[in-house]
Amino acid sequence: MAGPASSPQGAPAVVELIAVKRDYTVGHGVVHALRGVDLRIEAGEMVAVMGSSGSGKSTLMNTLGCLDRPSSGEYRLDGVCVQVLDDDARADLRNEKLGFVFQGFNLLARTTALENVALPMLYDRKGRFPDPMQAAREALEHVGLGDRVDHQPNELSGGQQQRVAIARALVTKPDLLLADEPTGNLDTHTTVEIMALFQALNDQGITLVIVTHEDEVAAYCKRAVVLRDGLIVEDRPLQPRRALADLPLVPEVPT
């Protein structure tokens, strides 16, 4: 089974799962959502996580996002052993290391794009963002929406709303961007635009994990991980299709 190359100079992988299991009690029975998953994702990868309903991909995403704890096994995020952290430390790690993009955009109505993007910085307890609004403005410019900062979600197209959501995920400068069915509510043309944006971000070094049930979306990634019944049954490299969308040039990630 093919896997990625080792991290340069012995650096820790962004994601490392070792024999991870997750069991849920449902009524009088137990559901084995993950049955012993080993997974390593290096910095700069763009990975599609695939599988049918009930395969375990949502549980895997919740585990990677520090939203759920393994029943057993080990999860390391950028070298940090996640399952030994208390709730506050996990929340801080999530805010510092992870960005999330969802199928339903999850934007606050009657709130501007700028305010939506600034929201994650309000939960930062380390003082990393002395000027959240300026950081939010730069993130929106980064995804090609510098001229939409004062627009509310109902004044934006679906693709623009998803770009706002991507800017919100990027604004804290995470090590890992997690996208859960990010094109599920978009038409074909807008899907290509969003995948072009993801590819541009990945070209700049951002690590992405994209959960999708669509082969067409997975084809834009560099690697496919397929789950079935809580196990990884396939892990293969891909030659990614380039999304040649009519997009403005995405500038470099602001430093």
C-alpha angles and dihedrals in degrees: 000000000000120000137176126279120266121275115267117265093358095297114163119260115256088236128022122171118182119193091326116185128181121190127183127197110227114181106309094337140073125235114208099210095170118023105190111320123191114191135159123187120185128209112279098025124132107207130185115209109203139178143121124274109295094021094117100254095123091049089049091051092049089050093050089048093054088241093118134032124229116246086223139349129054135286120193120187112195088336096311116122100230104191095063093057123100121236095268093049091048091051091051091048091048092051093047103039107028140061123191132208119183136196092242095048091231094219121160112249119232087024123108124246088249093054092046091053093046092054100090091055091061088069095052109113096183099070094240094145113054091172109032095174093054090047089050091050091052091049091052091049088050091061094043098261102108089125094052102057094117096044121108120224094260088058092056133075120244091260092049091049090053090050089053088052090050090050089051089052092049100044095086090051095239126196091226133033115205117197120187111200089323094177098041094107096040134092122242097266093047090046089058090049092052093046089050088054092049090050091050090051091048090050086058091056104266114143114228136190114189121190110207140151091202121096089202091061095042089054090073092059130085097229138023124212113189123197129199125175093348096309134099104245098172134026115172139156118246133207095229121231109233115237103224097193126163094251133143114256109277108229123226118281107275114248 
